[in-house]
Structures are given as C-alpha cells and as structure tokens.
Amino acid sequence: MKWILFFVFSGIVVFVTTLYFNLGGHKDVILSEVNTDGFHVIYKLHDGPYHKIINTIESVEAWAAKNNIPCPQTFGEYLDDPRSADESRLRSHGGCILSSPVSTVEQGLIQRFILPGHYLKASFEGAPSIGPFKVYPKAEDWARSHRIQFTGPVIEVYTVKGPHSMVTEYYFPMPK
C-alpha cells in the first residue's frame, strides 16, 4: 500500500513540476514605469470569463488576416475586477494592436486609439494563463509599496516570439 501511495505522490509531484515549467512559472516578472505613445486598436467586445477571451481575439486576428492587415500583437483590455464582479458579468475588449488606423472595419468590430498614458509595465515570458497568479500580485505589491492606486483597466499585450515562446506585457494605468 505504501508503494502505491509513493508512486501516486511521485506522479503528482512530476505532473505539477512539469506544468510549472511548461507554463513558465519559473520565469521572472520585470516591472518598470513607462509612458506609452498610445495604441491603435481594433477589437470586439467580450462578456464573460476572462480566460475565454481567446476566441474573441482569434476572430479579430482572422478578420485582419483576411483583409491583409498586419496584426503583430494582440491584446486584451480587462474592464472589471474579477474579485468584485460575477464571472458572467466581466467585460473586456480583445483584438489587434495596429501600427495605424484602418479605413474600414466590419460590423461588430470597434476601432479606437487608446490615449498615451503613464503605466506600470510588467513583462512576463510565461503563459498568460498564469498572469493572474504571478504578475498581478507582483504589480499590486509594487503599487502598495509606492502608495499608488491603478487608475483604469489593465491592458495585456501578447507578442508571439516563436512556436513555444511569447511575451505578455501588462500595462497597469497609474497617475502621473
């Protein structure tokens, strides 16, 4: 019986360790204060759990590809605090960051310019799915230690570096 428990426990440890490294849990979060030039974005509205925004982002990417519009980076703008709102009522925007505005967009897409601002930028090379557990707490600790409060929705910018590599940049708006 103790051998069975040993193998089960060992299997769980191996699984958790593999998952931790595959998701990039061992990678550092790099924080810096930045001023942005703003972002030209095209997006769709998304209501519901934030972890399900990927379909929204992919549909905007598909529209951009079909219309020969470069979409080198995608983004999510998260409007509500998931700790204080019901998961089904969470609102977000998901889509592409563009180098300049486009002349026409299809119905259901929204184009806008996110104004320049002052942000705490957190760069993380792990999976965006662990950002809420690794990046957000670090940013919140930084804000507490600097006695500031973030002033608006968080913008996550996703840049694919290769088949198994991506960087997520989290922009937490703050007062100047």
C-alpha positions as CSV (number, residue, x, y, z in Angstrom):
1,M,0.0,0.0,0.0
2,K,2.8,2.4,0.9
3,W,4.4,1.8,-2.6
4,I,1.1,2.7,-4.3
5,L,0.9,6.0,-2.3
6,F,4.6,6.7,-3.1
7,F,4.0,6.3,-6.8
8,V,0.8,8.3,-6.8
9,F,2.5,11.1,-4.8
10,S,5.6,11.0,-7.1
11,G,3.3,11.2,-10.2
12,I,1.6,14.2,-8.8
13,V,4.9,15.9,-8.0
14,V,6.2,15.2,-11.5
15,F,3.0,16.5,-13.1
16,V,2.9,19.7,-11.1
17,T,6.6,20.4,-11.7
18,T,6.2,19.8,-15.4
19,L,3.2,22.0,-15.6
20,Y,5.0,24.8,-13.6
21,F,8.0,24.8,-16.0
22,N,5.9,24.4,-19.2
23,L,3.8,27.4,-18.2
24,G,6.8,29.5,-17.3
25,G,6.1,29.7,-13.6
26,H,9.9,29.9,-13.0
27,K,10.3,33.0,-15.2
28,D,10.7,36.4,-13.7
29,V,8.2,39.3,-13.9
30,I,10.0,42.5,-14.9
31,L,8.4,45.7,-13.7
32,S,9.1,49.2,-15.0
33,E,7.3,52.6,-15.1
34,V,6.7,53.7,-18.7
35,N,4.9,56.4,-20.7
36,T,3.3,55.0,-23.9
37,D,2.6,56.7,-27.2
38,G,-0.9,55.1,-27.1
39,F,-2.2,52.2,-29.0
40,H,-4.2,52.0,-32.3
41,V,-6.5,49.0,-31.6
42,I,-9.3,47.1,-33.3
43,Y,-11.3,44.8,-31.2
44,K,-14.6,43.1,-30.3
45,L,-16.4,43.2,-27.1
46,H,-16.3,40.2,-24.9
47,D,-18.6,39.4,-21.9
48,G,-17.9,36.6,-19.6
49,P,-14.9,34.9,-18.0
50,Y,-11.6,36.5,-19.0
51,H,-9.9,33.2,-19.7
52,K,-12.4,32.7,-22.6
53,I,-11.4,35.8,-24.5
54,I,-9.1,33.9,-26.8
55,N,-11.9,33.1,-29.3
56,T,-12.7,36.9,-29.5
57,I,-9.0,37.7,-30.1
58,E,-8.7,35.0,-32.7
59,S,-11.8,36.2,-34.6
60,V,-10.3,39.7,-34.9
61,E,-6.9,38.2,-36.0
62,A,-8.8,36.2,-38.7
63,W,-10.6,39.3,-39.9
64,A,-7.2,41.2,-40.1
65,A,-5.5,38.3,-42.0
66,K,-8.4,38.1,-44.4
67,N,-8.1,41.8,-45.1
68,N,-4.3,41.9,-45.3
69,I,-4.0,44.0,-42.2
70,P,-0.9,43.2,-40.1
71,C,-1.6,42.1,-36.5
72,P,1.8,41.6,-35.0
73,Q,0.5,41.9,-31.4
74,T,-2.9,41.1,-29.9
75,F,-4.3,42.5,-26.7
76,G,-6.9,42.2,-24.1
77,E,-8.3,45.2,-22.1
78,Y,-9.9,44.0,-18.9
79,L,-12.5,46.4,-17.6
80,D,-13.7,44.8,-14.4
81,D,-12.1,43.4,-11.3
82,P,-12.8,39.7,-11.3
83,R,-12.6,39.7,-7.5
84,S,-15.6,42.0,-7.2
85,A,-17.8,41.1,-10.2
86,D,-19.6,37.9,-11.1
87,E,-17.6,36.0,-13.7
88,S,-20.5,36.0,-16.2
89,R,-20.6,39.9,-16.0
90,L,-17.0,40.5,-16.6
91,R,-16.4,42.9,-19.6
92,S,-13.3,43.1,-21.8
93,H,-12.1,44.0,-25.3
94,G,-10.0,41.6,-27.3
95,G,-8.3,42.2,-30.7
96,C,-5.2,43.5,-32.5
97,I,-2.8,46.4,-32.0
98,L,-2.2,48.1,-35.3
99,S,0.5,50.4,-36.4
100,S,-2.0,52.9,-37.8
101,P,-5.8,53.1,-38.2
102,V,-7.6,51.2,-41.0
103,S,-10.1,52.8,-43.3
104,T,-13.0,50.4,-42.8
105,V,-14.0,47.7,-40.3
106,E,-16.7,45.1,-40.5
107,Q,-19.8,45.3,-38.3
108,G,-19.1,44.1,-34.7
109,L,-15.5,45.4,-34.7
110,I,-14.6,48.6,-33.0
111,Q,-11.5,50.8,-33.8
112,R,-10.1,53.3,-31.4
113,F,-7.0,54.9,-30.1
114,I,-6.0,54.2,-26.5
115,L,-4.5,57.5,-25.4
116,P,-0.9,57.9,-24.3
117,G,-0.5,57.3,-20.6
118,H,1.7,56.5,-17.6
119,Y,1.8,52.8,-16.7
120,L,3.4,50.2,-14.6
121,K,4.5,47.7,-17.2
122,A,5.0,44.1,-16.2
123,S,6.8,41.9,-18.8
124,F,6.4,38.1,-18.4
125,E,7.6,35.4,-20.8
126,G,5.4,32.7,-19.2
127,A,1.9,31.7,-20.3
128,P,-0.7,34.5,-19.9
129,S,-2.9,31.9,-18.1
130,I,-0.7,32.2,-15.0
131,G,-0.6,36.0,-15.1
132,P,-3.4,36.4,-12.5
133,F,-1.3,34.3,-10.1
134,K,2.2,35.5,-10.9
135,V,2.0,39.0,-12.5
136,Y,-1.0,40.7,-10.9
137,P,0.1,40.0,-7.2
138,K,3.6,41.4,-8.0
139,A,2.1,44.6,-9.6
140,E,-0.3,45.0,-6.7
141,D,2.6,44.7,-4.2
142,W,4.5,47.3,-6.1
143,A,1.5,49.7,-6.1
144,R,1.1,49.2,-2.3
145,S,4.8,49.8,-1.6
146,H,4.7,53.0,-3.8
147,R,1.3,54.1,-2.2
148,I,-0.5,54.4,-5.6
149,Q,-3.7,53.1,-7.0
150,F,-4.1,51.9,-10.5
151,T,-6.5,54.3,-12.4
152,G,-8.2,52.2,-15.0
153,P,-8.4,48.9,-16.9
154,V,-5.4,46.7,-17.4
155,I,-4.2,46.2,-20.9
156,E,-2.4,42.9,-21.7
157,V,-0.3,42.9,-24.9
158,Y,0.5,39.5,-26.3
159,T,3.6,39.1,-28.6
160,V,4.3,35.6,-30.1
161,K,8.1,35.2,-30.4
162,G,8.1,31.6,-31.8
163,P,6.2,28.3,-31.7
164,H,6.8,27.9,-28.0
165,S,7.6,31.4,-26.8
166,M,5.6,34.5,-26.1
167,V,5.9,37.7,-24.1
168,T,2.9,39.3,-22.4
169,E,3.2,42.9,-21.4
170,Y,0.8,44.1,-18.7
171,Y,0.0,47.8,-18.6
172,F,-1.4,49.0,-15.3
173,P,-2.5,52.6,-15.6
174,M,-1.3,54.9,-12.9
175,P,-1.4,58.6,-12.1
176,K,1.4,60.8,-13.5
